């Protein structure tokens, strides 16, 4: 189909979920878009592992949340927030690779 | 009680709020004014070093408006995770501000202070008894990790706050507290369902971040009923929408269906969001599932060294293509020059903005085309002096590094500042992220009552 995810969402963001995880939220414009992406099964561990150059075991969960028409992805931080060498204490700027997803 | 109205002025005490929004909230006669004072989000430094990440004057400004309004209306003012990290030193810092306000404003305030700091001995004792479990994905720890921690706090549940509210208090300052608790405690005390009370608290703790357009510095009102709650953004330029409120239920949590906290889990799997009018959203179906064991999340931070950084830019296209080799070369020069140092004595890091400064190993873009780079040379060492020394050497080595094909032989770096190096002081990292099983939710959170201001003998 080749639809761009950025045209289907209101929100794509990243943030700490505690100091040891980063969580990504994709919140869709309407339930139909959400349903389409959810049912297409494109947001997979393999896709996220590929986008972030991580192994699938570093992905904690991918959860569909119907009440918010949202898909939530959580990954393990390689360094806890604020540890020496860490780059994004709030984890708020790790979302960019998700912007290019196509359905 | 049929309805409990809670006014949340701002996302974090000290982030500010428009007085007009606050007045609109007061006009609806809230029975509680509550605010979240902190977070682990700003990182381990503030917990470890015992300082607030919010500014004192800004915190005082917010508290003064809240306390004066609360006192005029006989409505309690609650602050969770006082002082930003919720340790004893943070709580005392916040209490000092309240005392100052009482004195300056001629108010007489009865204040409850709830301590959330743990002694290392208490934590070690519990560790030995097997009552401490790492909270995934944090790893196992040893007694030494506990001993090395500079400060350890526990996230209290609603119980200590309910206990404090048994007395006629004007202000409750809680040390480290699970974010929704200062909003949910009086509701649960009054008999409202815990699931709705805590879910509303989870949203109110960030105030108008849950509105559209979002802001961390604006007010939100929550109305809790027995079967639902309603959220209203108090600035007419913002509104609560299903998306903004539902989105916020996801915020900062790994699993939106089940939000774990002290004593149980908020279950949102059957939760429904409904747009009531242009600016209000109604929420139903949030449940609370009581856990078999009551657990408290412990947070600790330990000191790992001292930091010095130098900030520079590079605009030379020949150097930009060789930046990896130049960084490796400078690291080699440092090693050669300071042969007496061991590997664990210091760490030298380069952050290259324009290449992978933000994402590091997670960065999928490997071919970068930036015409300029921002460079941070960073050293973390066992003493400040050593950090200064290594940073200074690495900075001058990089400035004059002779790479192949170099034509700009006067210097490789543009420094925006003189002095070029900045001492950033102590560096901390999180050392504890564990769940502690407790039999009594009140045990580790002692409450003391203080009288501040007018009519108080000194």
Interface residues (C-beta under 8 A of the other chain):
Chain A: X10 X11 X15 X16 X17 X18 X19 X20 X21 X23 X25 X27 X51 X52 X53 X54 X60 X61 X63 X65 X67 X68 X69 X70 X72 X74 X76 X78 X80 X81 X82 X83 X84 X85 X87 X88 X89 X90 X93 X94 X96 X97
Chain B: X40 X41 X42 X43 X44 X45 X135 X136 X137 X138 X242 X243 X246 X247 X249 X250 X251 X252 X253 X254 X255 X256 X257 X268 X271 X272 X273 X304 X305 X347 X349 X351 X357 X358 X359 X360 X361 X362 X363 X364 X380 X427 X428 X429 X430 X433
